[in-house]
Amino acid sequence: MPVGDKVLSRPMALLCLLLILHSCSSEFSEIEKASSLLDSQTKKDQMARDFAEILSKSLKNPAVRSFVKNEASKKFDGDNNFIFQLTKDAQIENIGKSSGKIDQKSFSQILMAEFNSAAGRTGADGNAFMKSLEENFPLMQISIPTLPTDSLSNWDTDSVIPLVAVITSNMGDEITAYDSEGDVHKLSVDTPPARLVIVVSENERVIAVEKGMKKSNSSSRSLCEEPIQLYSDDTHNYYYRSDYYDAINNCEIYSGGGGTSGGTGPVTCDRDTRNNKDELVGMKFASISDFNFASQWFDGGLDIEVTATFASANGQISKVTKFISGPDRDFRNCPFPGFTCKPAWKGIHAEIVTWDKTIYGDAMHYFWVEKDPGSTTSYTTSFNTSIQDSNGATSTINSGLTFTITDGDDLLGEAIVEYCDKANNEGYEYSTGRIKFNVREK
């Protein structure tokens, strides 16, 4: 449930809310469903902790350290990170201490051995653990954030053994990290550590979709166009989140709104003079404190989701969701060390929809959130739009909106874009309080 701008993890509150909102005949099935979601996240949190611990112990081997650095340096999605499932079978040359022989083992084999030998683990089965990761946590990633005092590029893998931190849904103000001896360290969420840290978390830029599914994991909207596939396994297809959202948008939108935007009558608004698609031009944070609110040292780059929602005369709503990601330098300007950083405009240039006010009315709702892993929850709000029919009668439609988010997401606010706002040149600048953004007609 949202508190201020943050969404907090409150499992019991979720169950109580379901009891209140649903009738006695359905409350038990709904509670069971909510419990299942909570159990799923609890399982993922425990798997992430176990994985971070065995990874930290494996880093005693310089060959493993070199492998992790090399894989993270490839920046497959723009950050210094890699998804474990894509690298688990990669071979690592492990030099024997006594014989001098080169002993090749896969990344997962090395970690399985650490899992099986972990102290206090009864009946440990590393193979079963790796299978469970594949089935329940396919987007688990290993990342190396850039810190003020250290970074991936200057990591001397011959001598430096980093801590391994784990991001869970209920970590609070402290992050658990392990050293190569298995000892636990507590790191501040707000203050970057002074030494290099590897982070185990869930990737936000890739989406896993069960094979055969034609709907998004995070939405009820249908998918009728196959986006570019990154890779596939026995149970899931994997896509960049931005490509997947675009496929949904192209399926649902753009089939309508092909007529004249303003209809008949005198020209009264800037958009009435053209018939082009609206474009989300760019965004920037309202202040550097707003940037810091959304960007934390362990997150890597920013992963921002913006959803434009518009209504129709029959009361139905449509949504266009865009995914914006990039390193911190894309969103702030830090000219020299010691100087104050300032927010910077990031170009987006994302098409939204051809705005026919006789179909979509005179207002659209924009909702912004910075994505982070966590338990699934929801955010509800509403907006009004007015639509004029062919007889000139105007009706006002109030649309209730529900957005699927996680309790780790950072809410960046919402704003209303009106049809008669300036839409030429760079368009009109809007503000959610934390985000400024421009919308224009192309």
C-alpha positions as CSV (number, residue, x, y, z in Angstrom):
1,M,0.0,0.0,0.0
2,P,1.4,3.5,-0.8
3,V,2.7,5.7,2.0
4,G,3.8,9.0,0.7
5,D,5.7,8.4,-2.5
6,K,7.0,4.9,-1.5
7,V,5.1,1.6,-1.6
8,L,5.8,-0.4,1.5
9,S,5.7,-4.2,1.8
10,R,2.8,-5.1,4.1
11,P,1.8,-8.7,3.7
12,M,-0.8,-8.7,6.5
13,A,-2.2,-5.4,5.3
14,L,-2.8,-7.0,1.9
15,L,-4.6,-10.0,3.4
16,C,-6.8,-7.7,5.6
17,L,-7.6,-5.5,2.6
18,L,-8.8,-8.5,0.7
19,L,-11.1,-9.5,3.6
20,I,-12.7,-6.0,3.5
21,L,-13.1,-5.7,-0.2
22,H,-14.4,-9.1,-1.1
23,S,-17.6,-10.9,0.0
24,C,-17.5,-13.9,2.3
25,S,-18.1,-16.3,-0.6
26,S,-14.9,-15.3,-2.4
27,E,-12.6,-14.1,0.4
28,F,-10.9,-17.4,1.0
29,S,-10.0,-17.9,-2.6
30,E,-8.7,-14.4,-2.8
31,I,-6.6,-14.8,0.4
32,E,-5.2,-18.0,-0.9
33,K,-4.2,-16.2,-4.1
34,A,-2.6,-13.4,-2.2
35,S,-0.8,-15.9,0.1
36,S,0.5,-17.7,-3.0
37,L,2.0,-14.4,-4.3
38,L,3.6,-13.7,-1.0
39,D,4.9,-17.2,-0.7
40,S,6.4,-16.9,-4.2
41,Q,8.2,-13.7,-3.3
42,T,9.4,-15.2,0.0
43,K,10.8,-18.1,-1.9
44,K,12.6,-15.9,-4.4
45,D,14.1,-13.8,-1.5
46,Q,15.5,-16.9,0.1
47,M,16.9,-18.2,-3.1
48,A,18.6,-14.9,-3.7
49,R,20.1,-15.0,-0.3
50,D,21.4,-18.5,-0.8
51,F,22.8,-17.7,-4.2
52,A,24.6,-14.5,-2.9
53,E,26.2,-16.6,-0.1
54,I,27.5,-19.3,-2.4
55,L,28.6,-16.8,-5.0
56,S,30.6,-14.9,-2.4
57,K,32.4,-18.1,-1.3
58,S,33.2,-19.0,-5.0
59,L,34.9,-15.6,-5.4
60,K,37.9,-17.0,-3.4
61,N,38.9,-18.4,-6.8
62,P,40.4,-15.7,-9.0
63,A,39.2,-17.5,-12.1
64,V,35.6,-16.9,-10.9
65,R,36.3,-13.3,-10.2
66,S,37.7,-12.8,-13.6
67,F,34.7,-14.5,-15.2
68,V,32.2,-12.3,-13.3
69,K,34.0,-9.2,-14.3
70,N,34.2,-10.2,-17.9
71,E,30.5,-11.1,-18.1
72,A,29.3,-7.9,-16.3
73,S,31.6,-5.9,-18.7
74,K,29.5,-7.0,-21.7
75,K,26.6,-4.8,-20.6
76,F,24.0,-6.8,-22.4
77,D,21.2,-4.4,-21.4
78,G,23.3,-1.3,-20.8
79,D,24.3,-1.9,-17.1
80,N,27.3,-3.8,-15.7
81,N,25.3,-7.0,-15.3
82,F,24.3,-10.4,-16.6
83,I,21.5,-12.9,-16.1
84,F,22.6,-16.0,-14.4
85,Q,20.5,-18.4,-16.6
86,L,22.3,-17.1,-19.7
87,T,25.8,-17.8,-18.2
88,K,25.3,-20.8,-15.9
89,D,26.7,-23.3,-18.5
90,A,29.8,-21.2,-19.4
91,Q,33.1,-23.0,-18.7
92,I,35.6,-21.5,-16.3
93,E,39.2,-22.7,-16.3
94,N,39.9,-23.5,-12.6
95,I,43.7,-24.0,-12.1
96,G,44.5,-26.8,-9.7
97,K,46.6,-25.8,-6.7
98,S,48.7,-28.9,-6.5
99,S,48.9,-30.5,-9.9
100,G,48.9,-27.3,-12.0
101,K,46.3,-28.9,-14.3
102,I,43.6,-26.9,-15.9
103,D,40.3,-28.2,-14.6
104,Q,37.3,-26.8,-16.5
105,K,34.0,-26.5,-14.7
106,S,30.8,-24.6,-15.6
107,F,29.8,-21.6,-13.6
108,S,26.8,-23.5,-12.2
109,Q,28.9,-26.5,-11.2
110,I,31.2,-24.3,-9.2
111,L,28.2,-22.8,-7.4
112,M,26.6,-26.2,-6.9
113,A,29.7,-27.4,-5.1
114,E,29.6,-24.4,-2.8
115,F,25.9,-25.0,-2.1
116,N,26.5,-28.7,-1.2
117,S,29.4,-27.8,1.1
118,A,27.7,-24.9,2.9
119,A,27.8,-25.3,6.7
120,G,24.5,-26.1,8.4
121,R,22.7,-27.1,5.3
122,T,21.1,-30.5,5.8
123,G,20.7,-32.8,2.8
124,A,22.0,-30.0,0.5
125,D,21.2,-30.6,-3.2
126,G,22.9,-28.1,-5.4
127,N,21.4,-29.6,-8.6
128,A,17.9,-29.2,-7.2
129,F,18.7,-25.6,-6.1
130,M,19.8,-24.7,-9.7
131,K,16.7,-26.2,-11.1
132,S,14.6,-24.2,-8.7
133,L,16.3,-21.0,-9.8
134,E,15.6,-21.8,-13.4
135,E,11.9,-22.4,-12.7
136,N,11.2,-19.8,-10.1
137,F,13.7,-17.0,-10.6
138,P,14.6,-16.9,-14.3
139,L,15.6,-13.2,-14.2
140,M,18.0,-13.3,-11.3
141,Q,21.0,-11.1,-12.2
142,I,24.5,-10.4,-11.0
143,S,25.4,-6.7,-11.3
144,I,28.3,-4.5,-10.3
145,P,27.2,-0.9,-9.6
146,T,29.5,2.0,-10.1
147,L,30.3,3.5,-6.7
148,P,31.9,6.9,-5.9
149,T,35.1,5.2,-4.7
150,D,35.2,2.1,-6.9
151,S,33.9,0.6,-10.1
152,L,34.0,-2.5,-12.4
153,S,36.6,-1.0,-14.6
154,N,39.3,-0.7,-11.9
155,W,38.6,-4.1,-10.2
156,D,41.8,-5.9,-9.8
157,T,40.5,-9.5,-9.9
158,D,43.9,-10.9,-8.8
159,S,43.8,-9.3,-5.4
160,V,40.3,-7.8,-4.7
161,I,37.4,-10.0,-3.5
162,P,34.2,-7.9,-3.4
163,L,31.3,-8.4,-1.0
164,V,28.1,-9.9,-2.5
165,A,25.0,-8.0,-1.5
166,V,21.4,-9.3,-2.0
167,I,18.3,-7.2,-2.8
168,T,15.2,-8.6,-1.3
169,S,11.6,-7.4,-1.0
170,N,11.8,-6.7,2.7
171,M,15.3,-5.4,3.3
172,G,14.3,-2.1,4.9
173,D,17.1,0.4,5.6
174,E,19.9,-2.2,5.4
175,I,21.2,-4.6,2.8
176,T,22.6,-8.0,3.7
177,A,26.0,-8.7,2.1
178,Y,28.4,-11.7,2.4
179,D,32.1,-11.9,2.2
180,S,34.1,-14.9,0.9
181,E,34.2,-16.5,4.3
182,G,30.4,-16.4,4.5
183,D,30.3,-13.7,7.2
184,V,27.4,-11.3,7.1
185,H,27.8,-7.5,6.6
186,K,25.1,-4.9,6.8
187,L,25.2,-2.1,4.2
188,S,23.2,1.2,4.2
189,V,20.5,1.5,1.6
190,D,21.3,5.3,1.3
191,T,25.1,5.5,1.7
192,P,27.2,3.8,-1.0
193,P,29.9,1.4,0.5
194,A,33.5,2.3,0.3
195,R,34.5,-1.0,-1.3
196,L,33.4,-2.8,-4.5
197,V,30.2,-4.8,-4.2
198,I,28.5,-7.3,-6.4
199,V,24.7,-7.3,-6.2
200,V,22.3,-10.2,-6.7
201,S,18.8,-8.9,-7.7
202,E,16.1,-9.3,-10.3
203,N,16.5,-7.8,-13.7
204,E,14.0,-5.1,-14.6
205,R,14.8,-4.6,-18.3
206,V,13.9,-8.1,-19.4
207,I,10.5,-9.7,-19.1
208,A,9.9,-13.5,-18.9
209,V,6.7,-14.7,-20.6
210,E,5.4,-18.2,-20.2
211,K,5.3,-20.0,-23.5
212,G,1.8,-20.0,-25.1
213,M,0.8,-16.9,-23.2
214,K,-0.6,-14.0,-25.2
215,K,-0.9,-11.6,-22.4
216,S,1.7,-9.6,-20.4
217,N,2.8,-10.8,-17.0
218,S,2.1,-7.3,-15.7
219,S,-1.0,-6.4,-17.6
220,S,-4.3,-7.9,-18.8
221,R,-3.7,-6.4,-22.2
222,S,-3.3,-8.8,-25.1
223,L,-0.2,-9.5,-27.2
224,C,-1.0,-10.2,-30.9
225,E,2.4,-9.3,-32.4
226,E,5.6,-11.2,-31.5
227,P,8.3,-8.8,-30.3
228,I,12.0,-9.6,-31.0
229,Q,13.0,-12.5,-28.7
230,L,16.2,-12.3,-26.7
231,Y,16.3,-16.0,-25.8
232,S,14.2,-18.9,-24.8
233,D,14.2,-21.9,-22.4
234,D,11.9,-24.8,-21.7
235,T,9.2,-22.7,-20.1
236,H,9.6,-19.0,-21.0
237,N,10.4,-16.7,-23.8
238,Y,12.4,-13.6,-22.9
239,Y,12.2,-10.1,-24.3
240,Y,13.4,-6.6,-23.6
241,R,10.6,-5.0,-21.6
242,S,10.6,-2.0,-24.0
243,D,10.1,-4.2,-27.1
244,Y,7.4,-6.2,-25.4
245,Y,5.4,-3.1,-24.4
246,D,5.7,-1.7,-27.9
247,A,4.2,-4.9,-29.3
248,I,1.3,-4.6,-26.9
249,N,0.9,-0.9,-27.9
250,N,0.9,-1.7,-31.6
251,C,-1.7,-4.4,-31.1
252,E,-4.2,-2.3,-29.3
253,I,-3.7,1.2,-30.4
254,Y,-3.3,3.1,-33.7
255,S,-6.2,1.3,-35.4
256,G,-8.4,4.3,-34.6
257,G,-8.0,8.0,-34.6
258,G,-7.4,8.2,-38.3
259,G,-9.9,11.0,-39.0
260,T,-9.5,14.7,-38.4
261,S,-8.5,15.4,-34.9
262,G,-10.8,18.3,-34.3
263,G,-13.8,17.3,-36.4
264,T,-15.9,20.1,-37.8
265,G,-16.3,23.6,-36.6
266,P,-13.9,26.5,-35.9
267,V,-10.2,25.8,-34.9
268,T,-10.0,26.2,-31.2
269,C,-6.9,24.2,-30.2
270,D,-3.3,23.7,-31.4
271,R,-3.9,20.0,-32.1
272,D,-6.9,20.8,-34.4
273,T,-4.5,22.1,-37.0
274,R,-2.8,18.8,-37.6
275,N,-3.5,15.0,-37.5
276,N,-0.3,13.5,-36.3
277,K,0.6,11.2,-33.4
278,D,1.4,12.7,-30.0
279,E,5.0,12.2,-29.0
280,L,6.5,12.0,-25.5
281,V,9.6,14.2,-26.2
282,G,11.7,14.0,-23.1
283,M,11.8,14.0,-19.3
284,K,13.9,15.2,-16.4
285,F,13.7,15.0,-12.6
286,A,12.4,18.1,-10.9
287,S,15.4,18.3,-8.6
288,I,18.5,16.3,-7.7
289,S,16.8,15.1,-4.6
290,D,14.0,13.6,-6.8
291,F,16.7,11.9,-8.8
292,N,18.3,10.5,-5.6
293,F,14.9,9.3,-4.5
294,A,14.6,7.1,-7.6
295,S,18.2,6.1,-8.1
296,Q,20.0,4.1,-5.4
297,W,23.6,2.9,-5.5
298,F,22.7,-0.8,-5.8
299,D,20.2,-0.3,-8.7
300,G,22.5,0.3,-11.6
301,G,20.9,2.6,-14.1
302,L,17.3,3.8,-13.9
303,D,14.4,1.8,-15.2
304,I,11.3,4.0,-15.6
305,E,7.8,3.0,-16.8
306,V,5.3,5.6,-18.0
307,T,1.8,4.8,-18.9
308,A,-0.5,7.1,-20.9
309,T,-4.2,6.3,-20.4
310,F,-7.2,7.6,-22.4
311,A,-10.9,6.9,-22.2
312,S,-13.6,6.4,-24.8
313,A,-17.4,7.2,-24.9
314,N,-18.3,3.7,-24.1
315,G,-16.4,3.9,-20.8
316,Q,-13.6,1.7,-21.8
317,I,-9.9,2.8,-21.3
318,S,-6.8,2.1,-23.3
319,K,-3.2,2.4,-22.2
320,V,0.1,3.0,-24.0
321,T,3.1,2.0,-21.8
322,K,6.7,3.0,-22.5
323,F,9.9,1.8,-20.8
324,I,12.7,4.2,-20.4
325,S,16.1,3.1,-19.1
326,G,19.7,4.3,-19.0
327,P,22.7,5.0,-16.8
328,D,22.6,7.7,-14.2
329,R,24.5,10.1,-16.5
330,D,21.6,10.1,-18.9
331,F,19.4,11.8,-16.2
332,R,21.8,14.1,-14.4
333,N,24.7,16.4,-15.2
334,C,27.7,16.3,-12.9
335,P,30.2,18.6,-14.5
336,F,33.2,18.1,-12.2
337,P,34.0,16.2,-9.0
338,G,33.0,18.3,-6.0
339,F,30.4,20.3,-8.0
340,T,26.7,19.9,-7.4
341,C,24.9,17.6,-9.9
342,K,21.8,18.9,-11.6
343,P,19.0,17.0,-13.4
344,A,19.4,16.7,-17.1
345,W,16.8,16.3,-19.9
346,K,16.7,12.8,-21.3
347,G,15.4,12.5,-24.9
348,I,12.7,9.9,-25.3
349,H,10.8,10.6,-28.6
350,A,8.2,7.9,-28.0
351,E,5.0,7.8,-30.1
352,I,1.8,7.7,-28.0
353,V,-1.4,7.9,-30.2
354,T,-3.1,10.0,-32.8
355,W,-5.4,12.0,-30.6
356,D,-8.9,12.2,-32.0
357,K,-10.9,14.1,-29.3
358,T,-14.2,12.7,-30.6
359,I,-12.9,9.3,-29.6
360,Y,-10.5,9.8,-26.7
361,G,-11.9,13.0,-25.2
362,D,-10.0,16.1,-24.1
363,A,-7.6,14.6,-21.5
364,M,-5.1,11.8,-21.0
365,H,-3.5,10.6,-17.8
366,Y,0.3,10.0,-17.5
367,F,1.5,7.7,-14.7
368,W,5.3,7.5,-13.9
369,V,7.1,4.8,-11.8
370,E,10.7,3.8,-11.3
371,K,10.8,0.0,-11.4
372,D,12.4,-2.2,-8.7
373,P,11.9,-5.8,-7.7
374,G,9.4,-6.7,-5.0
375,S,6.0,-8.3,-4.2
376,T,3.2,-7.5,-6.6
377,T,0.7,-4.9,-5.5
378,S,-1.4,-2.1,-7.1
379,Y,-1.8,1.6,-7.3
380,T,-5.3,3.1,-7.9
381,T,-6.3,6.6,-9.1
382,S,-8.7,8.2,-11.5
383,F,-9.1,11.0,-14.0
384,N,-11.9,12.8,-15.9
385,T,-12.3,13.4,-19.6
386,S,-15.0,15.0,-21.7
387,I,-16.2,13.7,-25.0
388,Q,-18.5,15.5,-27.4
389,D,-20.9,13.4,-29.6
390,S,-22.0,14.0,-33.2
391,N,-24.9,16.1,-31.9
392,G,-22.7,18.4,-30.0
393,A,-23.6,17.1,-26.5
394,T,-20.8,16.7,-24.1
395,S,-20.5,14.0,-21.5
396,T,-17.9,13.7,-18.7
397,I,-16.4,10.3,-18.1
398,N,-14.7,9.4,-14.8
399,S,-12.3,6.6,-15.3
400,G,-10.9,4.5,-12.4
401,L,-7.4,3.3,-13.0
402,T,-5.4,0.5,-11.5
403,F,-1.7,0.0,-12.2
404,T,0.2,-3.2,-11.3
405,I,3.4,-2.3,-9.5
406,T,5.7,-3.8,-6.8
407,D,6.2,-2.7,-3.2
408,G,9.8,-1.9,-4.2
409,D,8.8,0.6,-7.0
410,D,9.4,4.3,-6.5
411,L,6.3,6.3,-7.4
412,L,7.2,9.3,-9.5
413,G,3.7,10.8,-9.8
414,E,1.0,11.4,-12.3
415,A,-0.2,14.3,-14.5
416,I,-3.0,15.2,-16.8
417,V,-2.3,16.1,-20.5
418,E,-5.1,18.2,-22.0
419,Y,-6.0,18.2,-25.7
420,C,-5.9,22.0,-25.9
421,D,-2.5,22.4,-24.4
422,K,0.3,23.7,-26.7
423,A,1.4,20.8,-29.0
424,N,3.7,22.4,-31.6
425,N,7.5,22.8,-31.5
426,E,8.7,21.2,-28.2
427,G,5.1,21.0,-27.0
428,Y,3.9,21.6,-23.4
429,E,5.9,20.9,-20.2
430,Y,4.1,19.0,-17.5
431,S,5.1,18.1,-14.0
432,T,4.2,15.3,-11.6
433,G,6.0,17.0,-8.8
434,R,9.0,14.7,-9.2
435,I,9.2,14.5,-13.0
436,K,9.0,17.1,-15.7
437,F,8.1,15.9,-19.2
438,N,7.2,17.3,-22.6
439,V,4.4,16.1,-24.9
440,R,3.9,17.5,-28.5
441,E,2.2,16.5,-31.7
442,K,4.8,15.3,-34.2
